[in-house]
Amino acid sequence: MNPLLALQVAEHVRNEVREHPKRWGCLALFLLFGPAIACVLVAVLIIVVIAGGDGSSSTPGHVPGIPDVMLTAYQQAAQRIGGIRSACVGMRWSILAGVAEAESRHASGRTIAPNGDISPPILGPPLDGSGVGGNRTPIRNPDGTFARAVGPFQVLTTTWADVEQDGNDDGARNPHNAFDAALGAAVYLCGTGPRDLKDQGQLRAALLRYNASQTYVAQVLANIERYDAVELQPAANASGAAKIVIDAAMSQVGVPYAWGGGTAAGPSRGTRDGGVADRHGDYNKIGFDCSGLVLYAYAKVDIALPHNSRAQFDSGTRVPKEAGLHSLRPGDLVFYSPGLIHHVGIYVGDNKMINAPYSGSEVRIDEIVVDEYAGGSRLMR
């Protein structure tokens, strides 16, 4: 550089620093600490990419039809599998949900504790070669007893011995615990070698290993596709007794409607009505009608209700129709009445209710039909 020019530049910089000391002080600090800050930012970015790099970090708060505890178990298993099977990529909660739906409808009809324990246990028949479930070859556990499928993923007891996991870090490896079972199923689906479950062919191969039936694989793939496209929803804004009631009802999604069905203990055989229910064979089904589902869910918080929607309408504190749907709270009862009260559901938020709608249907979440809404009832403070 020209010496005269260098002196002129130095003089200009000195004058600028004198006139704007804060501005140039900040620049000096940036030049001094900028590289260190940049390194920290890059490190944070790398951690974020690694944590969510396989796409499994997309975790909805609530999915209609899946109990929240089960969904959390699927999510956590998808996130943790990389630490157990590092060569397996592409695991996501929807894959585990697709399998669990086919195997147990997400532990439908069972009580699922917050720690993941499922009761009563889900047990398949002993594989003694008698032909039950298509089994013609006896399969025995190491202790000589007959193997059987267990838990929400219906893993054989002989298989569980190879894939058992402690998904909730309680020191036990229990196939009847949602977190343990989901992580064990993820291990089994991943296998021991490299596997990319984002690849449809490799995913199909993993499912065939789980159950060597093309019909089964087609059904599970359809389940996975539906869950991959599910509209993510926030969890119900409920706590305490209201959450217990909603969780109990949600655990029954997919259970058949059965006129007269449902007790405090769970689904039960329906009865004859001399009409529509009889034509659908409800008297041969195990399930719930609308008030039976409500009776079951509220029994979880020790509130006894009659098995009749009109009688339930007289329970609790009235939430008048004129107050609008925005006055409802999660856990409130929702009634329909184009005339007499004829239907009841449990409000879950966002103008939706969980209910057992009618013969030929199943327990499900529906939008509240405002034209038929007759008001609500609040049984919990």
C-alpha positions in Angstrom: 0.0 0.0 0.0 1.2 3.6 -0.7 2.6 4.9 2.6 0.9 8.2 2.2 -2.4 6.5 1.6 -1.9 4.3 4.7 -1.3 7.3 6.9 -4.5 9.0 5.6 -6.5 5.8 6.3 -5.1 5.6 9.8 -5.9 9.2 10.5 -9.4 8.7 9.3 -10.0 5.7 11.5 -8.5 7.5 14.5 -10.9 10.4 14.0 -13.9 8.0 13.6 -13.1 6.2 16.8 -12.8 9.5 18.7 -16.2 10.7 17.4 -18.1 7.3 17.6 -16.4 5.3 20.4 -19.4 3.0 21.1 -19.8 2.0 17.4 -16.1 1.1 17.1 -16.0 -0.5 20.5 -18.8 -2.9 19.4 -16.8 -3.6 16.2 -13.7 -4.4 18.2 -15.7 -6.8 20.5 -17.2 -8.5 17.5 -13.7 -9.0 15.9 -12.4 -10.3 19.2 -15.3 -12.7 20.1 -17.0 -13.2 16.8 -15.2 -16.5 15.9 -16.1 -18.0 19.2 -19.8 -17.0 18.9 -19.8 -18.4 15.4 -18.5 -21.7 16.6 -21.2 -21.9 19.3 -23.9 -21.2 16.7 -22.6 -23.9 14.4 -22.5 -26.4 17.2 -26.1 -25.7 18.2 -27.1 -26.0 14.5 -25.3 -29.4 14.3 -27.1 -30.7 17.4 -30.5 -29.6 16.1 -29.8 -31.3 12.8 -28.6 -34.5 14.4 -31.6 -34.6 16.8 -34.2 -34.2 14.0 -32.3 -35.5 11.0 -34.3 -38.6 10.4 -37.7 -36.9 10.4 -38.8 -38.5 13.7 -39.0 -35.2 15.6 -42.3 -34.2 14.1 -44.4 -35.2 17.1 -48.1 -34.2 17.4 -49.5 -33.4 20.8 -52.7 -35.4 20.1 -54.0 -37.7 17.4 -57.7 -38.6 17.4 -58.1 -42.3 18.1 -54.8 -42.8 19.9 -54.6 -42.4 23.7 -52.1 -39.7 24.6 -49.9 -42.1 26.6 -49.7 -44.5 23.7 -48.8 -41.7 21.3 -46.1 -40.5 23.6 -44.7 -44.0 23.7 -44.6 -44.2 19.9 -42.9 -40.8 19.7 -40.3 -41.6 22.3 -39.4 -44.9 20.8 -38.9 -43.3 17.4 -36.6 -40.8 18.9 -34.6 -43.3 21.0 -34.1 -46.1 18.5 -31.1 -44.4 16.9 -29.2 -44.9 20.1 -29.9 -48.7 20.1 -29.9 -49.4 16.3 -27.6 -46.8 14.8 -27.7 -48.4 11.4 -31.5 -48.0 11.3 -32.9 -44.7 10.0 -36.3 -43.4 9.1 -38.2 -44.7 12.1 -41.1 -42.5 12.9 -44.1 -42.6 15.3 -46.5 -43.3 12.5 -44.9 -46.7 11.8 -45.3 -47.8 15.3 -48.8 -46.5 15.4 -49.7 -48.3 12.2 -48.5 -51.6 13.7 -50.1 -51.1 17.1 -53.4 -50.2 15.5 -53.4 -53.5 13.6 -52.3 -55.5 16.7 -54.4 -54.0 19.5 -56.1 -50.8 18.3 -53.7 -48.9 20.5 -54.6 -51.1 23.6 -58.3 -50.5 23.1 -60.5 -51.5 26.0 -57.6 -51.3 28.5 -56.6 -48.8 31.1 -53.3 -47.1 30.3 -51.5 -45.6 33.3 -49.4 -42.5 32.9 -46.2 -44.6 33.3 -47.4 -46.8 30.4 -48.6 -49.8 32.3 -51.5 -51.5 30.6 -54.2 -53.4 32.5 -55.6 -55.9 32.1 -52.7 -57.4 30.1 -53.3 -58.1 26.4 -52.7 -61.8 25.9 -53.0 -63.9 22.8 -53.8 -67.7 23.0 -51.1 -70.2 23.9 -49.4 -71.4 20.7 -49.9 -75.0 21.4 -50.5 -76.2 17.8 -54.2 -76.6 18.4 -55.0 -74.4 15.4 -56.2 -71.4 17.4 -55.3 -68.3 15.4 -54.0 -70.5 12.6 -51.2 -72.0 14.7 -50.5 -75.6 13.9 -46.9 -75.9 15.2 -46.3 -75.7 19.0 -44.0 -72.9 20.0 -42.4 -73.1 23.4 -40.7 -70.6 25.7 -37.3 -71.6 27.2 -39.1 -72.7 30.3 -41.2 -75.2 28.4 -44.5 -73.2 28.5 -46.2 -72.4 25.2 -45.4 -69.0 23.7 -48.1 -66.5 23.1 -48.4 -62.9 21.7 -48.4 -60.3 24.5 -48.8 -56.6 24.9 -50.1 -53.8 22.6 -47.7 -54.9 19.8 -48.6 -58.6 20.2 -44.9 -59.6 20.3 -44.3 -63.4 20.9 -42.9 -64.1 24.3 -40.0 -65.9 22.5 -39.3 -62.8 20.5 -39.6 -60.4 23.4 -36.6 -62.2 25.1 -34.5 -60.9 22.2 -35.8 -57.4 21.8 -37.0 -56.4 25.3 -36.4 -52.8 26.2 -36.9 -50.4 29.2 -38.6 -47.6 27.4 -39.6 -45.6 30.5 -36.4 -46.1 32.4 -38.0 -47.6 35.4 -35.6 -50.6 35.6 -38.2 -53.1 34.2 -38.7 -54.5 30.7 -42.3 -55.2 30.5 -44.2 -56.1 27.2 -47.4 -54.9 28.9 -46.0 -51.4 29.3 -46.6 -49.0 26.4 -43.1 -47.4 26.5 -41.2 -50.7 26.8 -43.4 -52.4 24.1 -43.0 -49.6 21.6 -39.3 -49.4 21.9 -39.0 -53.2 21.7 -41.2 -53.2 18.6 -38.9 -50.5 17.1 -35.9 -52.7 17.7 -37.6 -55.7 16.1 -38.6 -53.6 13.0 -35.1 -52.2 12.6 -33.4 -55.6 12.8 -29.7 -55.9 13.3 -28.3 -54.6 10.0 -28.6 -51.3 8.0 -32.2 -50.4 7.3 -33.8 -47.3 5.9 -37.5 -47.2 6.8 -38.1 -44.2 4.6 -37.6 -46.6 1.7 -41.0 -48.2 0.9 -39.4 -51.5 -0.1 -37.4 -51.8 3.1 -40.3 -50.8 5.2 -42.4 -53.5 3.6 -39.7 -56.0 4.3 -39.6 -55.0 7.9 -43.4 -55.4 8.2 -43.3 -58.8 6.5 -40.7 -59.9 9.1 -43.1 -58.8 11.8 -46.0 -60.7 10.2 -45.5 -62.8 7.1 -48.9 -61.8 5.5 -49.3 -59.6 2.5 -52.8 -58.7 3.7 -51.4 -57.6 7.1 -48.6 -55.6 5.5 -51.1 -53.8 3.2 -53.3 -52.9 6.1 -50.4 -51.6 8.2 -49.0 -49.6 5.3 -52.4 -48.0 4.9 -52.4 -47.2 8.6 -49.0 -45.6 8.3 -49.9 -43.5 5.3 -53.0 -42.2 7.2 -50.9 -41.3 10.2 -48.2 -39.7 8.1 -50.9 -37.3 6.7 -52.7 -36.8 10.0 -53.7 -33.3 10.9 -51.7 -32.5 14.0 -53.8 -31.3 16.9 -52.8 -29.9 20.3 -53.6 -32.1 23.3 -56.9 -31.4 25.0 -56.5 -28.5 27.4 -57.6 -30.6 30.3 -56.0 -31.6 33.6 -57.0 -33.4 36.8 -60.2 -35.4 36.7 -61.3 -34.0 33.3 -58.1 -35.4 31.7 -58.7 -38.8 33.4 -62.2 -38.9 31.9 -61.1 -37.9 28.4 -58.2 -40.3 28.4 -60.4 -43.1 29.5 -62.9 -42.4 26.7 -60.1 -41.9 24.1 -58.7 -45.3 25.0 -61.9 -46.8 23.6 -61.7 -45.3 20.1 -62.4 -47.9 17.6 -64.5 -50.1 19.9 -67.8 -51.1 18.2 -71.1 -49.4 19.0 -73.4 -51.8 20.8 -76.9 -50.8 21.9 -77.0 -51.1 25.7 -73.3 -51.9 25.9 -70.9 -50.5 28.4 -70.3 -50.7 32.1 -68.0 -49.1 34.7 -65.5 -51.8 33.9 -65.5 -51.4 30.1 -67.3 -52.5 26.9 -69.9 -55.2 27.3 -72.4 -57.2 25.2 -75.2 -55.1 23.6 -78.9 -55.8 24.0 -81.9 -56.0 21.6 -83.9 -52.9 20.8 -86.4 -54.5 18.4 -85.2 -52.2 15.6 -82.1 -50.7 14.1 -79.7 -52.2 16.7 -81.1 -55.6 16.1 -80.6 -55.2 12.3 -76.9 -54.4 13.0 -76.6 -57.4 15.3 -75.7 -55.2 18.3 -76.8 -58.0 20.7 -73.8 -60.0 19.4 -71.3 -57.2 19.8 -69.0 -56.2 22.7 -68.9 -52.4 22.8 -70.6 -49.2 24.0 -73.6 -47.1 23.3 -73.4 -43.4 23.9 -74.4 -43.3 27.6 -72.4 -46.5 28.3 -69.2 -44.8 27.1 -69.9 -41.8 29.3 -70.7 -44.1 32.3 -67.4 -45.9 31.8 -65.2 -42.8 31.5 -66.7 -41.1 34.5 -66.4 -44.2 36.7 -62.6 -43.6 36.4 -63.1 -40.5 38.7 -65.6 -42.3 40.9 -68.6 -40.5 39.5 -71.5 -43.0 39.0 -74.0 -42.2 36.2 -77.1 -43.9 35.0 -77.0 -45.8 31.7 -79.3 -43.5 30.0 -78.6 -40.2 28.1 -81.8 -38.5 29.3 -81.1 -39.3 32.9 -77.5 -38.1 32.5 -78.8 -34.8 31.2 -80.2 -34.2 34.7 -76.8 -34.7 36.3 -74.3 -32.0 37.2 -74.6 -28.3 36.5 -76.3 -27.2 33.3 -74.4 -25.4 30.5 -77.2 -23.9 28.5 -77.4 -24.2 24.8 -77.7 -20.4 24.6 -74.3 -20.0 26.1 -72.7 -21.4 23.0 -70.1 -24.1 22.5 -67.3 -21.7 23.7 -68.8 -22.1 27.2 -68.0 -25.8 27.3 -64.9 -27.1 29.1 -63.1 -30.4 28.3 -64.8 -33.2 30.1 -68.3 -31.6 30.0 -71.2 -33.8 28.7 -72.7 -32.7 25.4 -76.3 -33.6 24.6 -78.3 -33.8 21.4 -82.1 -33.2 21.2 -84.2 -32.6 18.2 -87.1 -33.2 20.6 -86.2 -35.5 23.4 -82.6 -36.0 24.6 -81.3 -38.9 22.5 -77.5 -38.7 22.5 -74.6 -37.8 24.7 -70.8 -37.3 24.2 -67.8 -36.0 26.1 -66.4 -32.6 25.1 -62.7 -32.7 24.3 -62.2 -29.2 23.0 -62.1 -27.4 19.7 -65.9 -27.9 19.2 -65.3 -31.7 19.1 -66.6 -34.6 21.3 -65.8 -38.2 21.7 -68.8 -40.4 21.5 -70.4 -43.7 20.4 -72.6 -42.4 17.6 -75.0 -45.2 16.4 -75.3 -48.8 15.4 -72.8 -49.8 12.7 -70.3 -47.2 13.9 -67.4 -47.2 16.4 -66.3 -45.0 19.3 -64.8 -41.9 17.6 -64.3 -38.1 17.7 -66.9 -36.0 15.9 -67.6 -32.3 15.3 -70.5 -31.2 17.4 -73.6 -30.7 15.2 -74.8 -27.3 16.4 -78.3 -27.7 15.0 -78.9 -30.7 17.3 -76.9 -29.4 20.3 -79.1 -29.2 23.3 -76.6 -27.9 25.8 -74.1 -29.5 28.2 -73.7 -30.6 31.7 -70.7 -30.1 34.0 -70.0 -32.8 36.5 -66.6 -31.6 37.6 -65.4 -28.3 39.0 
